[in-house]
Amino acid sequence: MRFETKAVHAGGKPDEATGAVSPPLHLSTTFERNATDGQPSHGYSYIRDHNPTQTRLESALAAIDSAEGALAFASGMAAASALFQALPSGSHVLLPDDGYYAVRILATDFFRRWGLTHDLISMDDPDRIRKAMRPNTRAIWCESPSNPLMRICDIAALASMAHEANAILIADGTFASPALQRPIELGADVVMHSTTKYLGGHSDVQGGSLAFRRPDELFEKAEHARTIIGGVASPFNSWLVLRGIRTLAPRMRLHCENARAIADFLAKHPRIEAVHYPGLTSHPGHQIAARQMSDFGGMMSIRVKGGAAEALAVL
Ligand SMILES: Cc1ncc(COP(=O)(O)O)c(C=O)c1O
């Protein structure tokens, strides 16, 4: 099945109770139990543990990322936090020196109390990564393309490096989305998305996701952290992200087309110093991006000649 087909159908089984072909939105916080043994009669008991709309979203998230299991969260940061909290205490983690800023804040402000240590490293420099690995390095976290400098790392190479050291590779795939890049197919163990972005797609929902190569012990621990600490997506937000996923593939085609036109225009502009867009052949990560992404995405950053005043004038 092609990605487009998966994205349209995943999590979209007709509702068994009514035959509705569009996914229903279940807002119930609590679920019926049967009278004989008091067990949940349909597998659900309480909204924070699991709920039917979230289950649908999770089956879609797993399908589009070629994963065996997925978890939906209230935000990308809730997803990242649950995953870090699921790592064994005493773990050392390598984080990218260019990546979403709040992940760095999570590390500096919270890792110590979760028993974790970290180092920031350039994820496009294999020698430095190898040197930064410690005996207790349990995870490499990468982000490609990165926010905000659009750096590209070689996901397959990082996965091999992590596995050789008995660690896992976690990839923040937010900027590419599963329509353009599926890190699990490249060897990553876990993919994280801020579904607030392309998966939601309409700037009206906040969410996050973790997709796991297989639903192993780490999956169970992250799920436990979500259930108990409570970074759970609401049913309505789950429903909106599920709806967004249906149109992900055609939206991404258009984003790529628009970004390419803008990047080409800006790259030739006399008042622009640099365009960071992996689709430009001048981008240092262009060849790796061409290999691991089916297109170069809708995000870019630019450096305007001059200073802050000139940049603000462009804005
Ligand atoms: C690359 C990346 N990762 C993670 C996040 C965090 O996601 P959220 O804002 O949904 O918590 C963002 C948000 O902008 C992001 O751009």
The ligand as a MOL file (V3000), in Angstrom:
LIG
                    3D

  0  0  0     0  0            999 V3000
M  V30 BEGIN CTAB
M  V30 COUNTS 16 16 0 0 0
M  V30 BEGIN ATOM
M  V30 1 C 11.0070 20.1250 15.6630 0
M  V30 2 C 10.0860 20.2780 16.8330 0
M  V30 3 N 10.0600 19.3210 17.7800 0
M  V30 4 C 9.2560 19.4170 18.8590 0
M  V30 5 C 8.4060 20.5010 19.0340 0
M  V30 6 C 7.5560 20.5770 20.2600 0
M  V30 7 O 6.2260 20.3160 19.9450 0
M  V30 8 P 4.9640 20.9670 20.7120 0
M  V30 9 O 5.0180 22.4440 20.4990 0
M  V30 10 O 3.7880 20.2990 20.0650 0
M  V30 11 O 5.1100 20.6100 22.1600 0
M  V30 12 C 8.3900 21.5070 18.0600 0
M  V30 13 C 7.5160 22.6850 18.2130 0
M  V30 14 O 7.6490 23.6900 17.5290 0
M  V30 15 C 9.2510 21.3970 16.9440 0
M  V30 16 O 9.2990 22.3430 15.9820 0
M  V30 END ATOM
M  V30 BEGIN BOND
M  V30 1 1 1 2
M  V30 2 1 2 3
M  V30 3 2 2 15
M  V30 4 2 3 4
M  V30 5 1 4 5
M  V30 6 1 5 6
M  V30 7 2 5 12
M  V30 8 1 6 7
M  V30 9 1 7 8
M  V30 10 2 8 9
M  V30 11 1 8 10
M  V30 12 1 8 11
M  V30 13 1 12 13
M  V30 14 1 12 15
M  V30 15 2 13 14
M  V30 16 1 15 16
M  V30 END BOND
M  V30 END CTAB
M  END
